[in-house]
Amino acid sequence: MNISTETLPSAPQEAARTAALLAALEHVQAVVEFDLEGRVLRANSLFLDLMGYSANEVLGQHHRMFCPPEVTASESYRALWEGLRAGQVREDVFLRVTKAGRPVWLQASYNPVRDAEGRAVGVVKLATDITAQRAQQADFEGKIAAIHRVQAVIEFDLTGRILDANTNFLNTFGYARDEVVGQHHRMFCQPEFAASSEYADLWARLGRGEFFSGRYRRLSKAGQEIWLQASYNPILDVTGKPYKVVKFAVDISHDMTSAAETKGKIDAISLSQAVIEFDMEGNVQTANPNFLRTMGYTLAEIRGKHHSMFCEPGLVQSQAYRDFWADLGEGKFQSARYLRIGKHGAEVWIQATYNPILDVDGRPYKVVKYAIDITAQVQRERAVAQKVQDITAVLHAMSDAIKRLARSAGRSTELAEQTQREAGDGSGLVRRSRDAILAIERSSSDIHEIVDTISEISSQTHLLAFNAAIEAARAGEQGVGFSVVADEVRKLAEKSSLAAREIAKLIHQTVSRVAEGSRLSEEVDAAFSRILGAVEATTRSISEIRIATEEQEHSTQDVARLLEDLQGRGSPRQAD
């Protein structure tokens, strides 16, 4: 194609055009000129305003005045100016510092200016302030880095092929990076899910730019089940078309296991206990079949109704009832035994807990009540309490009887002690009587000896009288008078001998009787000793009975007190 020389601009026109272009450039970019040593020759207003200087403050100053100390001290800074002096263009993002010390980021180019021979004679720097974009980029990069630190991240192309995966993802699934890059996403899925139309639809919709978020069940390299809270995010190019998918995920396997365990426990509780939920005003939200069966209602009959429908009117109107719901409103747990009223007015006793449930901010937003029907237990307790009351009455009566018995035992002890003293006195009298009998026995023996002597003397006198009579006979008439005397003496001796024999007989009888009396006294003494021993044993037994009776009285009183305490504790008590 031939261009006419008439259409080419003239030198003045070209110069004017160049000047216009430079002027337009000066309006949109910061421009500063340096010599090859880096001293400032000129700076436009955009540059001066950006850096906070006036023209006089920068002209003749070295370029390093705009740089942080760590930059000017670096090898790369020296290499920059060496390259510029050699005529090399340098374009990059540079960190600079304003007069006020504020960092600014510049998208800039350092352009050597050449003379007619092509030698570099100066440098023109064209710069655009990208501090805001740089801050935004740093913010984005920081957020992405933060996400990578705490989340598992994996990238796919639009067909599901893996492009990259971070350490968290690889550690979660137990793979090395080279084991997953280039593989398809289905390697993490259950085979039946990967073969399903649902799975194919997932990738088709991701390819169209649709976003997905939810909980997903995946498999690790070892075949273990892993639950992820994840989002699949199509990434758009500059034309707004998706070109890859980035998945951000958090391993919630532990949470899912805990949630499943918690749900299982709650379901188990719901199977065995009555459960009802209220809002913070006390209105029924829901109730399980156990509660409905216990109270005799259907769910439709109680939903939206106030808790007070299950309570006695006197309780509902009390300050304690208002305080009860105020405490629940403050998140305070309540647990006790409660009396409630069923649909047909029947008393229903429950052992229940009222549990305020807190939201993420720690504020209670509902109350869940778990309850067990203990009506039968309360009825048994009442029966037991009545029995205890009856037993207590019997024990009190027994205690009174024991007190009377104790008093009788005390009196018996006194009588036994008196009997013991009198028996002792009798035993003493018997011993003194026996001593007197023994003295009589000894005196009788002495008398017997004297009588024996008298008897012997009488015998001798009789013999002498007999001899005297013989001699008187021989004497004839001269001996008649003596013979009469001798005869009288003989008769007297015979009478004395007879009397002595009678006395001896009486003494013998007396001695026999005294001996018998002594023997009987010994037997009486022995009997009194046995009586005294028996009385002493009886006294001890009565004393022991009295002590045992007092102990029994104390024990009975203790048992009565314990039963009264048990009755007080076992009686049904109603909380608010």
NORRA-V697452 format. One record per residue. N is the residue number from 1. RES is the residue in one letter. PHI is phi in whole degrees, 0 to 359 (none if undefined). NEAR is the number of other C-alpha atoms within 8 Angstrom. Layout:
N|RES|PHI|NEAR, N|RES|PHI|NEAR
This chain:
1|M|none|2, 2|N|264|3, 3|I|254|6, 4|S|290|6, 5|T|294|5, 6|E|288|5, 7|T|273|6, 8|L|287|7, 9|P|290|8, 10|S|281|6, 11|A|301|6, 12|P|298|7, 13|Q|296|8, 14|E|296|9, 15|A|295|8, 16|A|295|8, 17|R|297|8, 18|T|298|8, 19|A|297|8, 20|A|294|8, 21|L|297|8, 22|L|296|8, 23|A|296|8, 24|A|297|8, 25|L|295|8, 26|E|298|11, 27|H|282|7, 28|V|245|7, 29|Q|229|11, 30|A|281|16, 31|V|234|13, 32|V|217|13, 33|E|246|12, 34|F|231|14, 35|D|277|11, 36|L|288|12, 37|E|270|7, 38|G|98|9, 39|R|275|12, 40|V|285|15, 41|L|257|10, 42|R|199|9, 43|A|214|12, 44|N|279|10, 45|S|295|7, 46|L|298|12, 47|F|294|12, 48|L|297|13, 49|D|296|9, 50|L|296|9, 51|M|269|10, 52|G|82|9, 53|Y|247|9, 54|S|262|8, 55|A|298|9, 56|N|297|5, 57|E|284|7, 58|V|249|9, 59|L|300|10, 60|G|84|7, 61|Q|275|9, 62|H|280|9, 63|H|306|10, 64|R|297|7, 65|M|296|6, 66|F|263|10, 67|C|247|11, 68|P|294|10, 69|P|304|6, 70|E|294|6, 71|V|285|9, 72|T|294|10, 73|A|272|7, 74|S|269|8, 75|E|292|6, 76|S|295|7, 77|Y|292|10, 78|R|294|9, 79|A|294|8, 80|L|302|9, 81|W|285|11, 82|E|295|8, 83|G|294|10, 84|L|296|15, 85|R|294|10, 86|A|275|7, 87|G|89|11, 88|Q|270|9, 89|V|278|10, 90|R|233|9, 91|E|232|8, 92|D|187|7, 93|V|258|8, 94|F|237|8, 95|L|266|10, 96|R|231|11, 97|V|231|13, 98|T|282|12, 99|K|301|9, 100|A|279|6, 101|G|86|6, 102|R|278|7, 103|P|287|8, 104|V|228|11, 105|W|253|12, 106|L|240|13, 107|Q|270|12, 108|A|223|12, 109|S|230|11, 110|Y|259|12, 111|N|243|12, 112|P|298|14, 113|V|260|10, 114|R|250|11, 115|D|272|8, 116|A|296|5, 117|E|272|5, 118|G|89|6, 119|R|274|8, 120|A|289|13, 121|V|238|10, 122|G|188|11, 123|V|224|14, 124|V|247|12, 125|K|252|12, 126|L|250|12, 127|A|222|11, 128|T|235|9, 129|D|287|10, 130|I|242|10, 131|T|302|9, 132|A|296|7, 133|Q|296|7, 134|R|295|9, 135|A|296|8, 136|Q|296|8, 137|Q|296|8, 138|A|298|8, 139|D|296|8, 140|F|299|8, 141|E|296|8, 142|G|296|8, 143|K|296|8, 144|I|298|8, 145|A|297|8, 146|A|297|8, 147|I|299|8, 148|H|294|11, 149|R|289|7, 150|V|247|8, 151|Q|237|11, 152|A|277|16, 153|V|235|13, 154|I|218|13, 155|E|244|12, 156|F|231|14, 157|D|279|11, 158|L|288|12, 159|T|265|7, 160|G|102|9, 161|R|285|12, 162|I|280|15, 163|L|264|10, 164|D|196|10, 165|A|208|14, 166|N|275|10, 167|T|299|7, 168|N|301|12, 169|F|295|12, 170|L|297|13, 171|N|294|8, 172|T|297|9, 173|F|262|9, 174|G|81|9, 175|Y|252|9, 176|A|267|7, 177|R|300|9, 178|D|289|5, 179|E|278|7, 180|V|244|12, 181|V|298|11, 182|G|92|7, 183|Q|274|9, 184|H|271|9, 185|H|306|10, 186|R|297|8, 187|M|298|6, 188|F|263|9, 189|C|250|11, 190|Q|294|9, 191|P|306|7, 192|E|293|6, 193|F|286|9, 194|A|297|10, 195|A|268|8, 196|S|272|8, 197|S|292|6, 198|E|299|7, 199|Y|291|10, 200|A|297|10, 201|D|294|8, 202|L|303|8, 203|W|286|11, 204|A|296|8, 205|R|287|9, 206|L|297|15, 207|G|297|11, 208|R|269|7, 209|G|94|11, 210|E|278|9, 211|F|264|9, 212|F|230|8, 213|S|213|8, 214|G|167|7, 215|R|257|8, 216|Y|230|8, 217|R|261|9, 218|R|230|11, 219|L|239|13, 220|S|279|12, 221|K|300|9, 222|A|278|6, 223|G|85|6, 224|Q|281|7, 225|E|285|9, 226|I|233|11, 227|W|258|12, 228|L|240|13, 229|Q|266|12, 230|A|221|12, 231|S|229|11, 232|Y|257|12, 233|N|242|12, 234|P|296|14, 235|I|258|10, 236|L|263|11, 237|D|275|8, 238|V|294|5, 239|T|267|5, 240|G|86|6, 241|K|259|8, 242|P|292|13, 243|Y|231|10, 244|K|201|11, 245|V|235|14, 246|V|249|12, 247|K|251|11, 248|F|253|12, 249|A|218|11, 250|V|235|10, 251|D|287|11, 252|I|246|10, 253|S|302|10, 254|H|297|7, 255|D|296|7, 256|M|294|9, 257|T|296|8, 258|S|296|8, 259|A|296|8, 260|A|295|8, 261|E|295|8, 262|T|298|8, 263|K|299|8, 264|G|298|8, 265|K|294|8, 266|I|296|8, 267|D|297|8, 268|A|296|8, 269|I|298|8, 270|S|295|11, 271|L|289|7, 272|S|253|7, 273|Q|233|11, 274|A|277|17, 275|V|232|13, 276|I|217|13, 277|E|241|12, 278|F|233|14, 279|D|281|11, 280|M|288|11, 281|E|270|7, 282|G|97|9, 283|N|275|12, 284|V|290|15, 285|Q|260|10, 286|T|200|9, 287|A|206|12, 288|N|274|10, 289|P|302|7, 290|N|299|12, 291|F|294|13, 292|L|299|13, 293|R|292|8, 294|T|296|10, 295|M|267|10, 296|G|85|9, 297|Y|249|10, 298|T|261|7, 299|L|298|9, 300|A|297|5, 301|E|284|7, 302|I|245|10, 303|R|299|10, 304|G|86|7, 305|K|275|9, 306|H|276|10, 307|H|307|10, 308|S|298|7, 309|M|296|7, 310|F|263|8, 311|C|245|11, 312|E|291|9, 313|P|304|6, 314|G|298|6, 315|L|291|10, 316|V|301|10, 317|Q|274|7, 318|S|272|8, 319|Q|293|6, 320|A|300|8, 321|Y|291|11, 322|R|295|9, 323|D|296|8, 324|F|302|9, 325|W|285|10, 326|A|294|8, 327|D|295|10, 328|L|298|15, 329|G|297|10, 330|E|270|7, 331|G|85|11, 332|K|273|9, 333|F|288|10, 334|Q|234|8, 335|S|213|8, 336|A|186|8, 337|R|259|11, 338|Y|234|12, 339|L|263|11, 340|R|235|11, 341|I|244|14, 342|G|283|13, 343|K|301|8, 344|H|259|6, 345|G|83|6, 346|A|285|7, 347|E|288|9, 348|V|234|13, 349|W|264|12, 350|I|228|13, 351|Q|261|12, 352|A|222|12, 353|T|235|11, 354|Y|255|12, 355|N|244|11, 356|P|294|14, 357|I|260|10, 358|L|262|11, 359|D|274|8, 360|V|295|5, 361|D|268|5, 362|G|81|6, 363|R|259|8, 364|P|293|13, 365|Y|234|10, 366|K|199|11, 367|V|234|14, 368|V|250|12, 369|K|249|12, 370|Y|250|11, 371|A|218|12, 372|I|238|9, 373|D|286|11, 374|I|243|10, 375|T|303|10, 376|A|298|7, 377|Q|297|7, 378|V|297|11, 379|Q|297|8, 380|R|296|8, 381|E|297|11, 382|R|296|11, 383|A|297|8, 384|V|298|9, 385|A|299|11, 386|Q|294|8, 387|K|298|8, 388|V|299|11, 389|Q|298|11, 390|D|296|8, 391|I|298|8, 392|T|298|11, 393|A|297|8, 394|V|298|8, 395|L|296|12, 396|H|297|11, 397|A|297|8, 398|M|298|9, 399|S|298|11, 400|D|297|8, 401|A|297|8, 402|I|295|12, 403|K|299|11, 404|R|297|8, 405|L|299|9, 406|A|296|11, 407|R|295|8, 408|S|298|8, 409|A|298|12, 410|G|296|11, 411|R|295|8, 412|S|299|9, 413|T|298|12, 414|E|297|8, 415|L|297|8, 416|A|297|13, 417|E|296|11, 418|Q|296|8, 419|T|301|9, 420|Q|299|12, 421|R|295|8, 422|E|294|8, 423|A|298|12, 424|G|298|10, 425|D|297|8, 426|G|301|9, 427|S|299|11, 428|G|294|8, 429|L|297|8, 430|V|299|11, 431|R|297|11, 432|R|293|8, 433|S|299|9, 434|R|297|12, 435|D|298|8, 436|A|295|8, 437|I|298|11, 438|L|297|10, 439|A|295|8, 440|I|298|9, 441|E|299|11, 442|R|293|8, 443|S|295|8, 444|S|300|11, 445|S|297|9, 446|D|296|8, 447|I|297|9, 448|H|300|11, 449|E|296|8, 450|I|296|8, 451|V|298|12, 452|D|301|10, 453|T|296|8, 454|I|299|11, 455|S|297|12, 456|E|294|9, 457|I|296|8, 458|S|298|12, 459|S|297|11, 460|Q|295|8, 461|T|295|11, 462|H|298|13, 463|L|295|9, 464|L|295|9, 465|A|294|12, 466|F|296|11, 467|N|295|8, 468|A|293|11, 469|A|294|12, 470|I|298|8, 471|E|292|9, 472|A|292|13, 473|A|295|11, 474|R|294|7, 475|A|279|9, 476|G|77|8, 477|E|292|6, 478|Q|291|7, 479|G|258|12, 480|V|296|11, 481|G|299|7, 482|F|296|10, 483|S|294|12, 484|V|298|8, 485|V|297|8, 486|A|297|12, 487|D|295|11, 488|E|294|8, 489|V|297|11, 490|R|295|14, 491|K|298|9, 492|L|296|8, 493|A|295|12, 494|E|297|11, 495|K|296|8, 496|S|297|11, 497|S|294|13, 498|L|298|8, 499|A|297|8, 500|A|297|12, 501|R|295|10, 502|E|298|8, 503|I|299|9, 504|A|299|11, 505|K|298|8, 506|L|297|8, 507|I|298|11, 508|H|300|9, 509|Q|297|8, 510|T|298|9, 511|V|299|11, 512|S|298|8, 513|R|294|8, 514|V|298|12, 515|A|298|9, 516|E|297|8, 517|G|297|10, 518|S|297|11, 519|R|298|8, 520|L|296|8, 521|S|299|12, 522|E|296|10, 523|E|295|8, 524|V|298|9, 525|D|299|11, 526|A|297|8, 527|A|297|8, 528|F|299|12, 529|S|297|9, 530|R|295|8, 531|I|299|9, 532|L|299|11, 533|G|297|8, 534|A|295|8, 535|V|297|13, 536|E|299|11, 537|A|298|8, 538|T|297|9, 539|T|299|12, 540|R|297|8, 541|S|297|8, 542|I|296|13, 543|S|297|11, 544|E|296|8, 545|I|299|9, 546|R|298|12, 547|I|297|8, 548|A|297|8, 549|T|295|12, 550|E|296|11, 551|E|297|8, 552|Q|297|9, 553|E|297|11, 554|H|297|8, 555|S|298|8, 556|T|298|12, 557|Q|295|11, 558|D|297|8, 559|V|299|9, 560|A|297|11, 561|R|295|8, 562|L|298|8, 563|L|294|11, 564|E|296|11, 565|D|294|8, 566|L|299|8, 567|Q|297|12, 568|G|293|7, 569|R|283|6, 570|G|278|9, 571|S|293|10, 572|P|302|7, 573|R|239|6, 574|Q|255|7, 575|A|268|7, 576|D|293|7
